[in-house]
Amino acid sequence: MNFPVLSFIVFTPIVAGMLILLIPKERKNEVRVTALAAATFALALSIWVYFSYDMQTGGYQFIERYNWLPALGISYIVGVDGMNAPLVLLTGVVMFTGVLISWGLDDRPREFFAFLFILASGVFGVFVAQDLFMLFFFYEIAVFPMYLLISIWGWAQTREYAAMKLTLYLFIGSVIALIGALAMWHQAGLNSFDMFHLELAQKSGAFNVAYLLPGWLATLFQTQTVSFEVLVFPFVFLGFAVLGGIFPFHNWSPDGHVAAPTAVSMFHAGVLMKLGAFAALRVGIMLLPEGAQHWKWVIMGLALVNVVYGAFIAMVQTDFKYVIGFSSVSHMGLVMLGFSTLTKEGLTGAGMQMFSHGVMTALFFSVVGMVYDRAHTREINELGGFSKMMPWVAVAFIIGGLVSMGMPGFSGFAAEFPIFMGVWKVKPWVAILASISIVITASYIIRIITKVFFGKMPEKFEHHIGDVTILDKIALVVLCAIMVTIGVYPAIMSNLVSSGADRILRLFGGA
Amino acid sequence: MILAILPEALLLVLAGTVVGFDAIWKPEKRHRLGWLTFGGLVFIAILAMLVSRPGQEARLIFGGMLHQDWYSFAFTLLFLFGASITTLLVMGMSELGDKGEFYTLLLISVIGMCLMASAGDIVMLYLAIETTSIPLYILAGFMTKDVKSTEAGFKYMLFGAAASAVMLYGFSLLYGFAGTTNIYQIALSFYDAQLPKLVVLGSLLLILVGFGFKVSVVPFHFWAPDVYEGAPTPVAGFLSTASKAAGFAVLLRFLVVVFSPIATVEWTTILALISVFTMTLGNILALAQKNIKRLLAYSSIAHAGYILIGLIAYSYLGKASVVFYLIGYLITNLAAFGAVVTFWQVEKTDDISAYAGLSRRAPGLALVMLVAFLSLAGMPPLVGFIAKVFVFAAAVQAGYVWLAVIGVLNSIVGLYYYLTVLKVVYLYRSDKDDVLVPISTPYRIALTVLTIGILLLGTLFAPWYSWSTIIAGSIF
């Protein structure tokens, strides 16, 4: 352990955020430059971590370990493996492009970037955390700035409602998961929140406790006892999966996406939803494998609803941003579906889907933002012909659309195909049902492309729609390049992710 | 031995000095009285840390009147800290800042609190509680031209007198059955005499009335919103932090020393019920508040409920979490009240709606409110989060998972109304958006110290936790 690179990644945004708050509020350009510098630094470090992860050695690398509160076994432990290294990279990318996209923000940019960076630190912290307490700590840090970001800079019509709804949903989820985590800490009896210790405790059978069910529950479930893992797993998994947008707790997410300002939507759909899915995986599935085995059919069912129902709802929306919002719900369902297979293919696909969807949806929301900033409406029927004025944006959206449909040659295919393979292995008819969503996705994406970017531009837009700035173009190019690269050469990510999936499966005693 | 009561003695000297200078200085110079008090309090705190630290072994001194231990010492420092911040907050108020008698009364009530935390004898304890309360009654009603303030003072006094009468009856029962007034001996004689449970429980209940009033738990909470609303804001802040901490200091010591293990099951059950009602009622009523001081009053009732969870867990971790929670809560709530005082100086109103546009008018003050309210709501990296986690962890460890769940659900309700205030501060605009809110030096010092404290305790909590365990472990 030489250079504490992960700690640098985690703390760069928050330190930059504090520095930004010290800049006088009139000097908006200094604020933006500082923000961009910090984001570039974090991105550079996360790229470095991604590419210098040694797949031969495998396991967790770049581990740092400091005692935080030894009396209760709380430590600061960070490390990456194949599962979370792409997510760290994703956060770096979204943070970087998010700053570029919000360059023109003029209302209190100082506070905006400070809150955004506190959020980014929280996200990085959760992705690399290997201590349960630390994970919660950063999880909450990632949740609360969202409230301010949405309610202050969001879309005036729904922001108050959406921000409060989102915050309460996520907070309820996280505190329910917290109780489950405290129960695990207590049950393991090691006085340690270290997740490696908890994994060992699980293996050695510390969670093999059974509780007697009260009479009426016993008759309802036809069983006399319930084991600790089976009891705790739903709380922990669903508590986190709320942020992953799992049905029926997905309701906050389209509202939140729509109300949020562009950069925050990007962060939100691109990164935060992965945060929920990842935490559900890391804490729920990896620490409570027997619970996961017991409940996986339920998760699969819920995820299936996400995938199909989300796509159907997206299809009938007339608001551009709501379409993307519900498409996120649908795509995150695929991630959960991949988790629930508990197979190598499914988990690898889910890991890649988290990355791919993160980049794709960040792109989508930035496009929505660019269109809205110029047209001041998001009603699909009122828009048209934007490809003439904003060719870069149109091309970027089409690439994103192809990713979303899972076209070969784009990252979406590399991610979704393994998921369907995994699902087919365990329940073929689920795969068949889920694949309906691909068709529906194609229908709503193509509808947007036709109506918004092609066709005739309404007269009211004819003269005052200009092209996007160079910074916006850079952001779009970065995002598109990543999606195409992974689509053309999936091994750049799939090897890494499947090494992470192997480690998860070892916890299940499998290969 | 005299060193053990050095802080109390010096506080008395300081109070005398303030009265003296109040008489000597001309009216236009009297605003310096605040700095005098503040400097004196800081000096006393530093001196106490240097020379009057208790030894490893806790001991009874002055014929059993006081128990010299880390517990009482730590609370003394906490009260001194609370009082010095309160002094800073009072200084800027034109109505109170140059009143010598205000500072004197404040100092005397601090003496009472210090003695409350260290009392080892029920006679001493009762005297200490009254020494604390009587100046606070006057302070609550200090703004005699303000109807609400006088009402607050009077209401506080009536409630307080009734509660302390009931408590005194409880004390007399204790003495009658145990034959001694020393709380450490009472426990022994309970054990020897094999008293009927009913007797023990009766005195427990009566005494809980008095303590419950001090810490404002349901059903003894009725005074809090009215008194906080009417009292001068720094006094309300002081009541909700230092005075509440003193109440909890006594409650914890009393329950641990006198009623354990003889009635542990009973008092944990009673307190568990009280805790559930306190949290729930406090949070739900806070939802409807339009006045920020009333909102903070109900929130402080709810927090008393959370603190009780740690007490109920009654474990090593539980007791330490109570101490930690009190430290964190004192800092956080003082910051919240500090922001309210600062704003009141400019706008002369406590309506939540008046805070609209504050983040544009005073970004720094808005940030303090953000930090304080999020800490109250229990968000990391602020101390409120850590404190709640400790309390809930203690509950889960002790098998009170249901209590932890209720606590957690309550903190969601809490989050809602704290965010509602922050929404007004950050989101809404007012027609005075470009009128800046000036913040004078004492407020700057106080709010900066408190904000840093909230962040510091919320991130580097390891030393504070280990101190809390030492403190809580020294009760015996």
Interface residues (C-beta under 8 A of the other chain):
Chain A: L21 K25 N67 W68 L69 P70 A71 L72 R108 E111 F133 F136 F137 F138 E140 I141 F144 Y147 L148 S151 I152 R159 E160 A163 M164 T167 L168 F171 I172 V175 I176 L178 I179 L182 A183 W185 H186
Chain B: L317 S359 R360 P363 L367 L370 L374 M379 P380 P381 F385 V389 F390 F392 A393 V396 Q397 V401 A404 V405 V408 L409 S411 I412 L415 Y416 L419 L422 K423 Y426 L427 F461 A462 Y465 S466 T469
